[in-house]
Amino acid sequence: MTPALALDAIDKSFDGFRALDQARFVANAGEIHALLGENGAGKSTLMNVACGLYTPDSGTMRLFGAPTRLSGPRDAAAHGIGMVHQHFKLVRPFSILENVLLSRPPAAGDGAPYSRQARSVAQAIAAKAELLGAKVDPRARVDSLSIAEQQRVEVIKALVAGARILILDEPTAVLTDQEAERLLQTLRRLARDGATIVLVTHKLADVKRFADTVTIMRGGKTVAELDPSQASIEELTRLTVGDALPALPNEQPHFGRRRLEALDLTVRRADGAPAVDRVSFFVRAGEIYGLAGVSGNGQSELAELLMGVRTPDSGLIQFEDSGEAFSAPRPAALRSDGAAFIPADRYRFALAGALSVTDNFAIAGLRRGRYGGWAWTNIGRMRAETKEAIRAFDVQGVRSLAQKAALLSGGNAQKLVIAREFSDAPGVVVAQSPSRGLDARATAAVHARLKAAADRGAAVLLVSDDLDEVLKLSNRVGVMASGRLAAEFEQPFDRQEVGRAMVTHG
Ligand SMILES: Nc1ncnc2c1ncn2[C@@H]1O[C@H](COP(=O)(O)OP(=O)(O)OP(=O)(O)O)[C@@H](O)[C@H]1O
């Protein structure tokens, strides 16, 4: 069979750094093809070549047997290649319809009046949404949508543009079990209808269940291509990140005083409906409190309130160390009270992409005067501590400390945020989907850090779309549904029962 997509001997370097080294990737029509590899292995770079974002330095690309050189993403779309990136390419203040209209390759009927084009595209959106088992209002603004809903818009956008080869970069990382299951089943259906689905992922269970073939990359090279049904999860892990993952500390938890408390918090969406509806809970010293829920039920807004990037309409947030309750906490004030924040959207809230790795790491310490004051800054110390943190947290792909943070791979950018946030033994940690986009080794390391922080006496709030992560780490679990704290659970958790609370109260 002629492969739908064949990339061969692809090289790509950035400023002398070889991100792809003779990489190879071959996917057939009608299959789900997973692409695995540790953080920084080159997966996104290779797929960026496939979707026309990067021009390879050398190597060949064939589409359905025909040698192809793509001039850019529009050209890729015209060739039937669609990509859903980790970081969505949506214009946030625009509606879904406007985003789809903007991204469409030129089509017959483009000379028609705008209203007629808009109507036909709105119909196409509805049809593709139905295919994905969802209802979508084409006039909804993207910035009113949850991350999962935005991802759906990206998939719809690619399908409306006529994608026959659909590349998804870690699509299930932001979804709950049920949503992920539905997406993967849908992708399987699309594959059965003849599409080629490329799934870049760190979720080995998804690879085992849904992929027909898996390609594994390491250090810019393709190191294996196999049938995942012929390999165990352990073998796939070993091929991807090697042996011996960091273990979770096994200390018995000791709970102390309440260090973080939410009191009757409410925040409204633009349309006036409450996104967070009178939510109260507390987290004690030494405790990991997990917040689970189907995405779009207020967890993101709640996490943003606690991180001070959103202001509540009513209610208070109490950080025990400060002794005062904030009605509108400012991130800087919370930080000076020893809070650490790991937001889900690291590029929006946690990193300044245009600044260097050192600046991004040292900014928290700079504010606290750790590196001196305005008159004199101990740059040597900043650099030395950044270097040490990069080593300790295994942030890979840093060629120089002056390198821009935006150039790190997704997983390594997250490791840099975590290194910074844990650099000062925080008393309160608010972490939202902290292992999103991390490979198995880095995920195990982050879990160990969160547990160690709690063992040290920190109050840890873990907001996560990944129910397994919540159940594995938490001492107590709250379930958010329709903006309310619908249920709370104590250990030992019953996964089914928690899962039921997530859907029945919604
Ligand atoms: N535009 C760029 N400029 C400089 N370096 C880059 C650029 N894009 C990627 N890199 C580097 O290339 C390497 C591979 O990155 P890539 O994003 O492809 O990895 P990945 O396998 O997708 O990782 P992750 O699982 O963390 O998303 C990394 O070291 C990254 O820093």
The ligand as an SDF file (V2000), in Angstrom:
LIG
                    3D

 31 33  0  0  0  0  0  0  0  0999 V2000
   11.8600   27.1020   16.7570 N   0  0  0  0  0  0  0  0  0  0  0  0
   12.8040   26.5160   17.5070 C   0  0  0  0  0  0  0  0  0  0  0  0
   13.9660   27.1340   17.7780 N   0  0  0  0  0  0  0  0  0  0  0  0
   14.9150   26.5300   18.5280 C   0  0  0  0  0  0  0  0  0  0  0  0
   14.7940   25.2940   19.0520 N   0  0  0  0  0  0  0  0  0  0  0  0
   13.6540   24.6330   18.8220 C   0  0  0  0  0  0  0  0  0  0  0  0
   12.5960   25.1910   18.0520 C   0  0  0  0  0  0  0  0  0  0  0  0
   11.5820   24.2870   17.9930 N   0  0  0  0  0  0  0  0  0  0  0  0
   12.0050   23.2050   18.6960 C   0  0  0  0  0  0  0  0  0  0  0  0
   13.2420   23.4050   19.1800 N   0  0  0  0  0  0  0  0  0  0  0  0
   14.0440   22.4560   19.9740 C   0  0  0  0  0  0  0  0  0  0  0  0
   14.0110   21.2080   19.3170 O   0  0  0  0  0  0  0  0  0  0  0  0
   13.9370   20.1440   20.2690 C   0  0  0  0  0  0  0  0  0  0  0  0
   12.7590   19.2640   19.9330 C   0  0  0  0  0  0  0  0  0  0  0  0
   11.5630   19.9760   20.3160 O   0  0  0  0  0  0  0  0  0  0  0  0
   10.1040   19.4310   20.0390 P   0  0  0  0  0  0  0  0  0  0  0  0
    9.1660   20.5010   20.4500 O   0  0  0  0  0  0  0  0  0  0  0  0
   10.0310   18.9200   18.6520 O   0  0  0  0  0  0  0  0  0  0  0  0
   10.0500   18.2080   21.0560 O   0  0  0  0  0  0  0  0  0  0  0  0
    8.8300   17.2670   21.4320 P   0  0  0  0  0  0  0  0  0  0  0  0
    9.2750   15.8620   21.2200 O   0  0  0  0  0  0  0  0  0  0  0  0
    7.6170   17.7040   20.7210 O   0  0  0  0  0  0  0  0  0  0  0  0
    8.7270   17.5450   22.9960 O   0  0  0  0  0  0  0  0  0  0  0  0
    7.4650   17.6750   24.0120 P   0  0  0  0  0  0  0  0  0  0  0  0
    7.0080   16.2770   24.3020 O   0  0  0  0  0  0  0  0  0  0  0  0
    8.0910   18.3020   25.2210 O   0  0  0  0  0  0  0  0  0  0  0  0
    6.4410   18.5360   23.3640 O   0  0  0  0  0  0  0  0  0  0  0  0
   13.8610   20.7970   21.6420 C   0  0  0  0  0  0  0  0  0  0  0  0
   15.1380   20.7480   22.2310 O   0  0  0  0  0  0  0  0  0  0  0  0
   13.4500   22.2200   21.3460 C   0  0  0  0  0  0  0  0  0  0  0  0
   13.9900   23.0980   22.3080 O   0  0  0  0  0  0  0  0  0  0  0  0
  1  2  1  0
  2  3  1  0
  2  7  2  0
  3  4  2  0
  4  5  1  0
  5  6  2  0
  6  7  1  0
  6 10  1  0
  7  8  1  0
  8  9  2  0
  9 10  1  0
 10 11  1  0
 11 12  1  0
 11 30  1  0
 12 13  1  0
 13 14  1  0
 13 28  1  0
 14 15  1  0
 15 16  1  0
 16 17  2  0
 16 18  1  0
 16 19  1  0
 19 20  1  0
 20 21  2  0
 20 22  1  0
 20 23  1  0
 23 24  1  0
 24 25  2  0
 24 26  1  0
 24 27  1  0
 28 29  1  0
 28 30  1  0
 30 31  1  0
M  END
$$$$
